[in-house]
Amino acid sequence: MTAALILTLPVVASTTKGPTFTNPLFAGGDPWVTQVGGVYYYSASNCGVADICIKHSRSLSGLAIAPWIGVWNHTSADAPNAHEIWAPELHHIDGRWYIYYAADDGDNDHHRLYVLEAERPEGPFREADTGYPHGRLAESSGHWAIDPDVFTDADGKLDLTWSCTNYADSRFPQRICLAQMRDPLHVAGATVALSTPTESWETRGKPIQEGPVGYTRNGRTYITYSASASWISDDYAVGLLTLVPGASPLKPSAWTKSGPIFDHHGTVYGPGSVVFVPSPDGRQWWNVYHAIERLDCNPAYRCRDIRMQPMHFDSRGAPSLGQPLEAGKAVSLPSGDVEAKSH
């Protein structure tokens, strides 16, 4: 789920050498950031100016003050994709722009996957011609589905991963599903359930795996995901699925689960929805995520905020995230990110 976003400018003076900033950057949840042509693009729903919005900046810290640009609104109130628009991801694939998102008709049991397309990141976006109404991204199960992400696996194929159930409605558990794509608008084959929440850190409140993000590094394929109940402040955590090198991503037994790789620490509660982006000069990697500072918010996802901190990958390409940093702690700006300026 995605909360409303509020802008702040967190760059501050500090005894730390060089320019710094403090977390949180701004209010919100389910961050998505991609860098194309030296520009960072951030996408979200419920931003106050449209159903789906973006902002962009040439610096990571500049995203905190960059203005929202509305890029899409639903066509009618009774459309199947008009309500509960969650976790939109902006992707640049083969020269075109796509936004993958989940939505329903006002009934959470009807959540399904959809895609928009445009020639420019600022839009205007339109419901893509997927062969299904309103740009629905059809996959073979037809089951409840949220949090779509597309990525290129180690075999160079385009994959779609998302949070799924084994039912037409939202009954638990929520799992991680995957299917391969024929192109950015069409699924090529059968849906496969890769993972089910079984560990204690995945079943806090409810058995949930959601918000998957796939990536490839050093010839290996990984999927990060968030686990446990999003509406309970101290439940959320981050897990990792790792594909055996050379194996098909469609083979569930070829994936191994580890975690939590990112969890509550100090007064930072419910960290999740991690996405990894390079610094402007490419010398560092940063983890952009959401977290909560208080335990008395109900539902907890309404109190999320967006944060970022340095991270690195180990020799195999797996993420090493450390612990979430406390709010208010001075952090050096990303390498090459010397000023918080919007694009």
C-alpha positions as CSV (number, residue, x, y, z in Angstrom):
1,M,0.0,0.0,0.0
2,T,1.1,3.6,-0.6
3,A,0.6,6.5,1.7
4,A,0.4,10.2,0.7
5,L,3.8,11.9,0.2
6,I,4.8,15.2,1.8
7,L,7.9,17.1,0.7
8,T,10.8,18.2,3.0
9,L,14.4,19.2,2.3
10,P,16.6,17.2,4.7
11,V,20.0,18.7,3.8
12,V,21.6,20.1,6.9
13,A,24.8,21.5,8.3
14,S,27.0,18.9,10.3
15,T,30.4,18.3,11.7
16,T,30.6,15.4,9.2
17,K,33.0,16.3,6.4
18,G,31.3,17.5,3.3
19,P,27.5,18.0,2.6
20,T,25.1,15.8,4.5
21,F,21.4,15.0,4.7
22,T,19.2,13.4,7.4
23,N,16.5,10.8,7.0
24,P,13.6,10.8,6.5
25,L,13.5,12.4,3.1
26,F,9.7,12.8,2.8
27,A,6.6,10.9,3.9
28,G,5.4,8.0,1.8
29,G,5.7,4.3,1.2
30,D,6.6,1.7,-1.4
31,P,9.4,3.7,-3.1
32,W,10.4,3.1,-6.6
33,V,13.4,4.8,-8.2
34,T,15.1,4.2,-11.5
35,Q,18.0,6.1,-13.1
36,V,17.9,6.8,-16.9
37,G,20.3,9.1,-18.7
38,G,21.7,10.6,-15.5
39,V,18.2,11.4,-14.1
40,Y,16.5,9.7,-11.2
41,Y,12.8,9.1,-11.6
42,Y,10.6,8.3,-8.6
43,S,7.0,7.0,-9.1
44,A,4.1,6.9,-6.6
45,S,0.4,6.9,-6.2
46,N,-1.7,9.1,-3.9
47,C,0.6,12.1,-4.4
48,G,-2.2,14.7,-4.3
49,V,-2.1,15.7,-8.0
50,A,-3.1,12.5,-9.8
51,D,-3.7,8.8,-9.3
52,I,-0.1,8.1,-10.4
53,C,2.7,10.7,-10.3
54,I,6.4,10.9,-10.9
55,K,9.2,13.3,-9.8
56,H,12.7,13.5,-11.2
57,S,16.1,14.9,-10.2
58,R,19.7,14.7,-11.3
59,S,20.6,14.1,-7.6
60,L,19.2,11.5,-5.3
61,S,18.8,14.0,-2.5
62,G,17.0,16.3,-4.9
63,L,14.1,13.9,-5.0
64,A,13.1,15.3,-1.6
65,I,12.2,18.7,-3.1
66,A,11.4,17.8,-6.7
67,P,7.7,18.6,-7.6
68,W,5.2,16.0,-8.3
69,I,4.0,15.6,-11.9
70,G,0.7,13.9,-12.5
71,V,1.0,11.4,-15.3
72,W,-2.3,9.3,-15.2
73,N,-5.8,9.3,-13.7
74,H,-8.4,6.5,-13.9
75,T,-11.0,6.9,-16.7
76,S,-14.2,6.2,-14.7
77,A,-15.1,5.6,-11.1
78,D,-16.5,2.1,-11.9
79,A,-13.4,0.9,-13.8
80,P,-11.7,-2.2,-12.5
81,N,-8.5,-0.2,-12.1
82,A,-10.0,3.0,-10.5
83,H,-9.3,2.3,-6.8
84,E,-6.6,1.2,-4.4
85,I,-3.9,2.0,-6.9
86,W,-0.7,0.5,-5.3
87,A,3.0,0.6,-5.8
88,P,3.4,1.9,-9.4
89,E,6.8,1.3,-10.9
90,L,8.1,3.4,-13.8
91,H,10.3,1.4,-16.2
92,H,12.2,2.4,-19.4
93,I,12.3,-0.6,-21.8
94,D,13.5,-0.5,-25.4
95,G,13.1,3.3,-25.7
96,R,9.5,3.4,-24.3
97,W,8.2,4.1,-20.8
98,Y,5.9,1.8,-18.9
99,I,4.2,2.0,-15.4
100,Y,3.3,-1.3,-13.8
101,Y,0.8,-1.1,-10.9
102,A,-2.0,-3.0,-9.1
103,A,-5.5,-1.7,-8.7
104,D,-9.1,-2.7,-8.1
105,D,-12.7,-1.6,-8.3
106,G,-12.9,-0.6,-4.7
107,D,-12.9,-4.2,-3.4
108,N,-9.4,-5.5,-2.4
109,D,-10.4,-9.0,-3.4
110,H,-10.4,-7.8,-7.0
111,H,-6.8,-6.5,-7.1
112,R,-5.1,-7.3,-10.4
113,L,-2.0,-6.1,-12.4
114,Y,-2.1,-3.3,-15.0
115,V,0.3,-1.5,-17.2
116,L,0.4,2.0,-18.7
117,E,2.7,3.2,-21.6
118,A,4.0,6.5,-22.9
119,E,6.7,8.0,-25.1
120,R,8.0,10.2,-22.3
121,P,8.5,9.7,-18.6
122,E,6.3,12.8,-17.9
123,G,3.5,11.2,-20.0
124,P,0.8,11.4,-20.9
125,F,0.4,7.8,-20.0
126,R,-2.4,5.7,-21.5
127,E,-3.8,2.2,-20.6
128,A,-1.6,-0.1,-22.6
129,D,-2.9,-2.3,-25.4
130,T,-2.4,-5.7,-23.6
131,G,-5.4,-7.3,-25.3
132,Y,-7.4,-6.9,-22.0
133,P,-9.6,-4.1,-20.8
134,H,-7.9,-1.1,-19.1
135,G,-4.4,-2.4,-19.8
136,R,-4.8,-5.4,-17.5
137,L,-1.6,-7.5,-17.5
138,A,-3.0,-11.0,-17.7
139,E,-1.2,-13.9,-16.2
140,S,-2.2,-17.6,-16.3
141,S,-3.5,-18.0,-12.8
142,G,-6.0,-15.1,-12.8
143,H,-5.6,-14.9,-9.0
144,W,-5.4,-11.9,-6.7
145,A,-2.2,-10.0,-7.5
146,I,-0.4,-6.8,-6.4
147,D,3.1,-5.2,-6.6
148,P,4.3,-6.0,-10.1
149,D,7.9,-5.7,-11.0
150,V,9.7,-6.4,-14.3
151,F,13.4,-7.2,-14.6
152,T,15.9,-8.9,-16.8
153,D,17.2,-12.2,-15.4
154,A,20.7,-13.7,-15.8
155,D,19.6,-15.4,-19.1
156,G,18.7,-12.0,-20.6
157,K,14.9,-12.7,-20.5
158,L,12.3,-10.2,-19.3
159,D,10.5,-11.5,-16.2
160,L,7.5,-10.4,-14.3
161,T,7.3,-10.9,-10.5
162,W,4.6,-10.0,-8.1
163,S,2.8,-10.8,-4.8
164,C,0.1,-13.4,-5.3
165,T,-2.3,-15.7,-3.5
166,N,-3.6,-19.1,-4.5
167,Y,-7.1,-17.7,-4.8
168,A,-9.2,-15.3,-6.8
169,D,-9.4,-13.2,-3.6
170,S,-7.0,-11.8,-1.0
171,R,-7.0,-14.8,1.4
172,F,-3.6,-15.5,2.9
173,P,-0.8,-16.5,2.5
174,Q,0.6,-13.9,0.0
175,R,3.5,-15.4,-2.0
176,I,6.0,-14.5,-4.6
177,C,5.0,-15.4,-8.2
178,L,6.9,-15.1,-11.4
179,A,6.2,-15.5,-15.1
180,Q,8.3,-14.7,-18.2
181,M,7.3,-12.0,-20.6
182,R,7.0,-12.1,-24.4
183,D,7.4,-8.3,-24.4
184,P,6.7,-5.5,-21.9
185,L,2.9,-5.9,-22.4
186,H,2.3,-9.6,-22.6
187,V,3.1,-12.6,-20.4
188,A,4.6,-15.5,-22.4
189,G,4.0,-18.5,-20.1
190,A,2.6,-20.0,-17.0
191,T,2.7,-18.4,-13.6
192,V,4.9,-20.1,-11.1
193,A,4.8,-19.6,-7.3
194,L,8.4,-19.3,-6.2
195,S,8.1,-18.8,-2.4
196,T,5.7,-19.0,0.5
197,P,6.0,-17.3,3.9
198,T,7.1,-19.9,6.4
199,E,9.7,-18.2,8.6
200,S,8.9,-16.4,11.8
201,W,10.0,-13.0,10.3
202,E,7.6,-13.6,7.4
203,T,4.5,-14.4,9.4
204,R,4.4,-11.5,12.0
205,G,0.7,-10.6,12.0
206,K,0.0,-12.5,8.8
207,P,1.9,-14.8,6.4
208,I,2.9,-12.3,3.7
209,Q,5.5,-11.9,1.0
210,E,5.1,-8.7,-1.1
211,G,6.8,-5.9,-3.0
212,P,9.3,-8.2,-4.9
213,V,12.1,-6.5,-6.9
214,G,14.2,-8.6,-9.2
215,Y,17.7,-7.8,-10.4
216,T,20.8,-9.5,-11.9
217,R,24.4,-8.9,-10.7
218,N,27.6,-10.9,-11.4
219,G,25.6,-13.3,-13.5
220,R,23.2,-14.2,-10.7
221,T,19.5,-13.5,-10.3
222,Y,18.0,-12.2,-7.1
223,I,14.6,-11.0,-5.8
224,T,14.2,-8.9,-2.7
225,Y,10.8,-8.8,-1.0
226,S,9.0,-7.4,2.0
227,A,7.5,-9.8,4.6
228,S,4.8,-9.8,7.3
229,A,2.0,-7.4,8.0
230,S,2.3,-3.8,6.6
231,W,-0.4,-2.5,9.0
232,I,1.5,-3.4,12.2
233,S,4.4,-0.9,12.9
234,D,7.1,-3.3,13.9
235,D,6.3,-6.3,11.7
236,Y,7.8,-5.5,8.3
237,A,11.2,-6.9,7.2
238,V,13.1,-7.7,4.0
239,G,13.9,-11.1,2.6
240,L,16.0,-12.3,-0.4
241,L,15.5,-15.1,-3.0
242,T,18.6,-16.3,-4.8
243,L,18.5,-18.3,-8.0
244,V,21.0,-21.1,-8.4
245,P,23.4,-20.0,-11.2
246,G,22.4,-21.5,-14.6
247,A,19.0,-22.6,-13.4
248,S,15.6,-21.6,-14.8
249,P,13.9,-18.9,-12.8
250,L,10.7,-20.9,-13.5
251,K,11.9,-23.7,-11.2
252,P,10.8,-23.0,-7.6
253,S,13.3,-25.4,-6.1
254,A,16.2,-23.5,-7.7
255,W,15.5,-20.5,-5.5
256,T,16.8,-20.3,-1.9
257,K,15.4,-18.0,0.7
258,S,17.4,-15.9,3.3
259,G,16.6,-13.3,5.7
260,P,15.7,-11.0,7.2
261,I,18.4,-9.1,5.4
262,F,16.9,-5.8,6.7
263,D,14.8,-5.5,9.9
264,H,13.8,-3.1,12.7
265,H,16.6,-1.5,14.7
266,G,16.5,1.0,17.5
267,T,13.6,3.3,16.7
268,V,13.4,2.4,13.0
269,Y,10.4,0.2,12.6
270,G,9.0,-1.8,9.7
271,P,11.7,-1.1,7.0
272,G,10.8,-2.5,3.6
273,S,10.3,-2.1,-0.1
274,V,14.0,-1.7,-0.8
275,V,15.2,-0.6,-4.2
276,F,18.9,-0.2,-5.1
277,V,20.2,2.7,-7.2
278,P,23.7,4.0,-8.0
279,S,25.1,7.3,-6.9
280,P,25.2,10.0,-9.6
281,D,28.9,9.3,-10.4
282,G,28.4,5.5,-10.2
283,R,30.9,5.0,-7.4
284,Q,28.4,3.9,-4.7
285,W,25.1,2.0,-4.3
286,W,22.2,3.3,-2.2
287,N,19.3,1.6,-0.6
288,V,16.0,3.6,-0.9
289,Y,13.3,2.2,1.4
290,H,10.4,3.1,3.7
291,A,10.2,2.9,7.5
292,I,8.2,4.1,10.5
293,E,9.3,6.1,13.6
294,R,6.4,5.3,15.9
295,L,4.5,2.3,17.2
296,D,1.1,3.9,17.8
297,C,0.1,4.4,14.2
298,N,-2.9,2.3,13.0
299,P,-2.7,1.2,10.3
300,A,1.1,1.5,10.4
301,Y,1.5,2.1,6.6
302,R,-0.1,5.5,7.0
303,C,3.0,6.7,9.0
304,R,5.7,5.5,6.6
305,D,8.4,7.8,5.3
306,I,11.1,7.5,2.6
307,R,14.7,7.1,3.5
308,M,18.0,6.2,1.9
309,Q,21.4,5.0,3.0
310,P,24.6,3.4,1.5
311,M,24.7,-0.3,0.8
312,H,27.0,-2.7,-1.1
313,F,26.9,-6.0,-2.8
314,D,29.0,-9.0,-1.9
315,S,31.3,-10.8,-4.4
316,R,28.4,-12.9,-5.6
317,G,26.1,-9.9,-6.1
318,A,23.9,-10.4,-3.0
319,P,22.9,-7.1,-1.2
320,S,24.5,-6.2,2.1
321,L,22.2,-3.6,3.7
322,G,23.4,-3.3,7.3
323,Q,21.0,-1.8,9.8
324,P,18.5,1.0,9.1
325,L,19.9,4.3,10.3
326,E,18.1,6.4,13.0
327,A,16.2,9.4,11.8
328,G,18.1,12.7,12.3
329,K,21.5,11.0,11.9
330,A,23.8,13.0,9.5
331,V,24.7,11.0,6.4
332,S,27.1,12.1,3.7
333,L,25.4,12.8,0.4
334,P,25.8,10.2,-2.3
335,S,29.0,10.4,-4.2
336,G,28.7,13.0,-7.0
337,D,25.4,14.3,-5.4
338,V,26.8,17.6,-4.1
339,E,23.6,19.6,-4.1
340,A,19.9,18.9,-3.6
341,K,18.7,20.2,-6.9
342,S,15.7,19.0,-8.8
343,H,16.0,18.3,-12.5
